[in-house]
Amino acid sequence: MDSTAMMKNSESVDCYATARDMMLTAKPAEPVYCLYRDRLATVAKRFVGGFPGKTMFAVKANPFPVVLDTIWEAGIRCFDTASLPEIALVRERLPDAELFYMAPVRIHGTVHDAYKTYGVRNFVADHPDELKRVLAETSAKDTTVFIRTAVPNEDAIYDLSTKFGAETEATVEMIKTVKDHGAEPALAFNVGSMVMNPQSYETGLGICADILNKIGLPIRHLDIGGGFPWAYPDIEAPELETYFDRIRMARDALPLAGDATIYCEPGRAMVADGMSLVVQVLLRKGDELYINDGIYGSFSESNISNGDVWYPTSVTRPDGTAPNGDMVPLTVWGPTCDSLDKLPKPVPLPADIQEGDWIEVATMGAYSNSVRTAFNGFFPNNMVEITNGRPPELI
Ligand SMILES: Cc1ncc(COP(=O)(O)O)c(C=O)c1O
């Protein structure tokens, strides 16, 4: 497969009716990302229709251009970007998108470039020195500056609170600084990633209520971050709409300006379901499998969750049949020569899986391609679109 051509734009992505068709036709020796565009659009529309405010897509979860296109077509207009390359990517691809540069600590000079070259007007800060940079490198008059305040991350599988977030007093001071410079002051928080209880957002909004009462200024923009979970095997997650309803009620109780907008920044929940990955078994040694992708490629998420995040799978043989053995736990190694390149827990797979078989791994749309490395020369970069099939489901 010519991955360069396929990745260039959505028009050049090869299409197959089902992932099985792709495997039996293309016989891929390299990993292949399979885009399920309808599934991706369905989730994006749930955010557009259900979240009581504006949804930004956190580009870091999946920056494939065709993913950005699909999300845009589904109605998402705001994009949470963490770096200048992400900003350039979205601006080039979607010239009318509203961009938010939401990394609280940035490479020097990039605020200026984001503002001047790419028209970014929304920034975040959680420290007075970074805030100073934002105010100096933009014309404050047309800039919105979110101050990211600290909130607990106790319901999150991935705690993001240790790195960013200002205490209440500092938040209040920085909001006043933003106002004094003539920029639009705004408030943000982040309750972590894979946040398993909507209560976390209510707690965050309660902390914002306290801040709003202390500053006594009308705040017109409040960003509640990402963190909405997706269900994986053995990890049940509440429906997105449960989060939306609870957030709507908590927002209604806040002393915000009358015309205020709240924002969310989902990454994982937006894209997890829309993409699967097809990998091939390179070799079997007893209960150990060697496959063509691993923790330095698309499976970094499984590694950092210590194997808690795993995925629904199905296996297809080169002759089109499926193994029919009982599911047994097998040790899975990636393709590099590094002995750390091993999935952290044995993975349930058919007992009779063998060399040459393909495994379709579902719900791989978040933090797979975006965290892959080229370690040892392996860089999974093939993508196809599946137009009619269904990926393996949770059982
Ligand atoms: C600032 C910010 N926004 C949004 C996200 C997206 O989080 P999630 O994928 O859990 O929705 C992250 C994740 O690291 C983040 O750091």
The ligand as an ORCA input file, in Angstrom:
! r2SCAN-3c Opt
* xyz 0 1
  C      -5.740     20.031     27.790
  C      -6.357     18.744     27.338
  N      -7.560     18.792     26.742
  C      -8.166     17.674     26.304
  C      -7.564     16.441     26.443
  C      -8.284     15.254     25.908
  O      -8.587     14.343     26.895
  P      -9.478     13.075     26.584
  O      -8.861     12.365     25.458
  O      -9.465     12.309     27.843
  O     -10.860     13.589     26.263
  C      -6.316     16.344     27.072
  C      -5.647     15.060     27.214
  O      -4.486     14.948     27.550
  C      -5.693     17.534     27.534
  O      -4.490     17.508     28.120
*
